[in-house]
Amino acid sequence: MIPGGGYSCVCHGYEGSDVAEEFRRLGFHAFVLDYRCGQFGRYPIPQQDAARAVKFIRAHAAEYHVDADHIASLGFSAGGHLAGCLGTQIIDDVDASYGDEADAFSPRVNAMVLCYPVIQFDIKGGHIGSGVNLLDTQDNTKYTPFDLSKRIDDKTPPTFIMHTLQDQTVPFVDSVLMTEALAAKGIPASLHMYPFGIHGCGLAKDTLDTIQWPEAAARFLKRAWGM
C-alpha cells in the first residue's frame, strides 16, 4: 500500500492502514510504505524507498509467509504514480542497493493496483504539482521520462486502475491513457471508472458503487495470478 500526498507528504490512514486492513480481510498480506518525499526526498529517493521495500519483502518472504512471485503494488494519487514506477521501466533507472541480501532481488512487482493515479506531470494534462514536488522543477521537458504510460515494457504486470469522473485534482483521462497504453502492449488491464467519489476518496465508504473497488481489485489479482 502506497498512500498519496502529491509527493509532498504521505497520507496515512485512509490511503494506508485502512486499506491494508480491508485487503487483509480479502485474503492478502499487506504492508504500508512510509516513504520519504517533498523537501526530505526528491527523486530518486521515493522510488528507492519503494524499490527497497519490494526487495526487502522478497528477501524475507518465508519469514512473512509471502509468495515472492505474487507481490502487487497498490497506490493512490501520487502514491499511484510511485506504485506504477514499480511495474515500469522507471524503476530500472533507480539504484536501491543497500549492501545486504535484499540487493539480489527484483524491485519489479507482479501486479499493480492504481487508484486515481498520477500518470504524468505534463502541464497540459497531468498533475504538475506532483512533478514539482518530486523533481523540484517546473521545466516540463524534465517530466517525460516519468510518464507511466510511456515507460511500459514487456515486464510490466497486469494492472487494475480505479478512477472517478468527479476527480478534479488528477484528470481521469490519464487513467484512460494508461489503460490504452497497457492494452497496446498486450498487458492485461482493467479500468474501473466510477461516477461518484472525490479525489482522495480512499475506500469510498460514503458511496454505493465506488466502495466496491477493493473487491473488484481482489478478483482481478486472483484472476491475473490464476488463484
Salt bridges, closest charged atoms under 4 A:
GLU21 OE1 - ARG24 NH2 2.99
GLU22 OE2 - ARG25 NH2 2.57
ASP34 OD1 - HIS12 NE2 3.42
ASP49 OD1 - ARG36 NH2 2.73
GLU63 OE1 - HIS60 ND1 3.06
ASP67 OD2 - HIS70 ND1 2.61
ASP92 OD2 - ARG108 NH2 2.79
ASP92 OD2 - LYS155 NZ 3.95
ASP93 OD2 - ARG151 NH2 3.13
ASP100 OD2 - ARG52 NH2 2.46
GLU101 OE2 - HIS60 NE2 3.48
ASP136 OD1 - ARG42 NH2 3.79
ASP147 OD2 - LYS150 NZ 3.19
ASP153 OD2 - ARG108 NH2 2.74
ASP167 OD2 - HIS163 NE2 3.16
ASP167 OD2 - HIS199 ND1 2.73
GLU215 OE2 - ARG25 NH2 3.61
